[in-house]
Amino acid sequence: MAEAPTYPAPANPVPARRRRPVGLRVLRGHLWLVYAFLYVPIAVLVLLSFNRAGLPTAWGGFSVHWYGELAANTAIQRAALNTLIVAVSSTLIASLLGTLLALAVERRQRRSGLLDAVLFAPMIIPDIILAIALLSFFTLMRVTLGLHTIVIAHVVFNIAFVCAVVRTRLKHFDYAIVEASIDLGAGEFTTFRRVTLPAIFPGVLAAALLAFTLSVDEFIIAFFTAGAGQSSTTLPMQIFSMIRFGVTPEINALATIVMLVSFTVLFTAQRMNRGVIGADA
């Protein structure tokens, strides 16, 4: 029986060109449109913050003049200091209370969907409703409004976010090491300080960074719970009072700085939380 003839393969075979499905190309185009819708306005804001001209509709050349104006504006400096005080104070308190709450919830033998709903209610309730409720509470208790009431209000809604992030960390936590520490004679506080806290600290830090970002950006709740005068005005409130007279490059510069700080802190928190979960997977 004669063998079938064989032919040598070409030296440089030309690969067949694969055509992408139409649906994939449509989805990819839709993705780029979403990115453009989200980030083009932000890019325009940042670009206009370097506009030499005072009008937002005309480009007058590149300049950092408006950032210098921010540095000389005492009202903005006071608002920035108030924002920093509120953000740091509320973050520390919310991180402590939210972490303890997460530990208590995760150690419960019986889980309840109602308990989860109560814990996460501040994350679901619209800010305007929560702001009105807090204002009504402070008025009923005859509490004078000021920076302290803003801190309390920020703690209320930040606890839920801290608790959610720390509970995610605790789901990967091995409680056997806690029992082993107690069996070896360590007290509960010593076990928490030397075993539990170091193990969950990256998650706690990520939750604290998220709480700090939310506190810096919050406007509605701060607006309702702040007192009268510049002594309790935060940066979002200052931007709101300035923008009522029109958008200027100075406002764009201020918004750029706030946005840059928020993005940096939030990105760091996400990277840390992702790294913690990936390390335990």
N, C-alpha and C positions, 0 to 999 in steps of 0.2 A: 504493500500500500504506500503510495507516494505521500511524502510529508508535505504539509502545507507550507508554502513559501513564507519566509520571514522578511520583514523590511526593517531597516535600522531606524531608530527613533531620531527625530530632528535634533540637531545640536542645541538649539534654543527654542524649546516649545513655547508657543504663544498661549498664555493662560486665557481661558474663556472669561470674558467680561461679564461680571455679575450685575444684573440690573436690580436696583433697590426697589422694593415694592412701593407703589404709589402711596399706600397708607402710611408707611414709615416716613416718607418724605413730607407728607402733610403734617404728621405729628412733630417732626423736627422743625418745620417752619413755624408751627404753632408755638413750640417751645421758645424759639428765638423771639417771636412776637411778645410772649409773656415776659421774657427777660428785658426786652426793650421797654415795655410798658412799666415795669418796676423800676428800672435803673436809669433810663434816659432822663426823667425829671430830676433825679438826684444828681446826675452828672451836670445837668444845666445849672442847678443850684450851686454846685461847687464852682463851676466855671464863672458864674456871675459874681461870686464872692471876690474874684480877682479883677472885676471890671473897674477901670479907672473912672468911668462916667458914673454919675449919680442916678441915672435912669436905668431901669432893668431892661428896657426895650432896645437900647443902643449900646454897642460895644465901643468903648473908648480907649482900649489898650489894657495891657496887663499891668497890675499894680497890687501891692499888699497894703495900700493905704487904709483900707477899711478894717483890717486886722489891727492896725495901729490905733484906729479910733476906738475899737473895742477895749484895748488896753487902757485907754484914757477915760473910759466911761465908768464913773463911780457907781451908777445904778446897776449896771451889768455885773460889776465886780461884787457888789453886795448880794445880788441875786445868785451869783455863782457860789459864793460862800455859803449862803443859806441852803442851796441845793446840795452842796457837799456835806453839810452838817446833817441834813435830813437823810440823805442817802446812806451815809456811814452809820448813823445811829439806828435807822430802821433795819439796815442789813445785819448789824450785829445782833439786835434783839430778835429779829425774825429767824436768823440762822440758828440761834440757840433754841428758841421755842419750837421751830419747825423740825429741828433734828430730834429733840426729845419726843415730840409728837410722833414722828416717823418710827422711832424705836418702840414707843408704846403700842402703836398700831400693828407693827410687824410681829411683835411678840405675843399678840393675842392669839389664843388657840382657836377661837371662833371668829370668822370674818363676817362682816355685815355689809351688804350693799348700801344700806341706809347710812352707815357710818361714813363710807366713802363719799356718798352724795353730800353729806354735811361738811366733810373736810374740803371738798373741791367746789363748794358753792361759791366762794369768793372769786374763783376763776371763771365761773359760768355767768354769774350775775353781771349785767351791764354796769359799767363804771358809774354812770349817772345815778342808777338806783342805789348802789353802795354809797356813793357820795351823799345823797340825800339822807339815807339812813344814818350815816355817821354824824352828819350835821344835826339831825334831829336828836340823836343821842347826846351829843355835847351840849345842845341847848337845854335838853331836859335835865341833865346833870349840872347845869350852870357852870360849865367849864369855859373859861376864857379862851378864845381862839388865838392861835399863834403857831410858832414852829413846833411846839410840843404836840399839838393836836394833829399836825401834818405827819409827824413821826408815828404817832399812834395809828393813824389811818393807813399809812403805808405798811406798817407791821401787820395789820389785819389782812390785807390781801396778799402780802408777800409770804406769810406763813404757809399758805396752801401751795405755792410754787416750790418753796424750800422742802416741804414735806414730800411732794411728789418726786423731786429729784433724789432726795436721800433714800426714799423707799425703793427707788430703782436700784440704788447701790446695795441696799440691804437684801434684795432678792438674790444676790450673788454672795451673800455673807454666810460663812460656815459657823453656826452657833456652837459647834462642838468645841471650838477653841475657847469659847467663853466658859463652858462647863468644865473643860480641862483646867483652866486657870483657877476656877473656884475650888475644884477638887484638890489642887495643889496648895491651897491655903490662902490664896489672895482674896481680899475683900471685894465687894461689889464695885466700890468707887475705884479701887486700884485696877480691877479688871477693865473697867470702862476706860480709864485714863491710859493704860498701857497696852490694852489689847483691842478693844472695840473702836475707840476713837482713831488710832492710827490706821486701822483697816478701812474705815469709812471716810477718813478725812478728805481724800480727793473728791468724793461726791459732795461732801459738805462745802468744800471750797467752790466747786462748780455751782452749787445752789446759791451760795453767797454772791458770786459774781452775777448770776442771773437776777437775783433780788436787787443788787445795786443798779443794774441797768434799768430795770423796771421802775425803780424809784426815781432815777434821774429823768426818765422820759415822761413820768406821770404828770398829767395836767388837770384832768377833771376833778379827781378827788382832792388834789392840793388846792384847787381853786375854791372848792366848797368849804374846806376845813381850815383855810388860812385866815389869819386876822387881818385887820385893816392896816395899811401902811407898808412901807418898804421893808420893815423889819421881818416880815414873814413872806416875802415875795420870792418865789423860786424862778429858775431860768425859763421853764416853759411859760410861766405866767408873765414874765418880763417880755418874752418874745411875742406873746399874745397882745400885750398892751402896746408894743411897738408896731405890730403889723396892722393895727387898726387905722393907722395913718398912711399905709402904703408899704409895699415891699421895697426895701432899699438894700444896696450891697452890704451894709453893716449887718442887717438881719440875716442875709445869706451867709456872711462870714460866721456869725454866731451859731446859726443852724449847722453849718459845716463842722464846727468844732464839737458841738454836742453830739452830732451824728457819728463823728469819727471816734469819740470816746465810747459811745454806746456800742458801735460795731466791734471795736477792739475788745471790750470786756465780754461781750456776748460770744464772739468768736473763740476767745480763750476758754470760756466756760464750756462751750460745746466740744472743743477739742479735748479738754480734760475729762469731761463726762464720757465721751466716746472712747478715750483711751482706757478709762477705768473698766468700762463694760467689755471692751475687746480683750483686756488682760485677763479677765475672769472667765471668758468664754471657753 
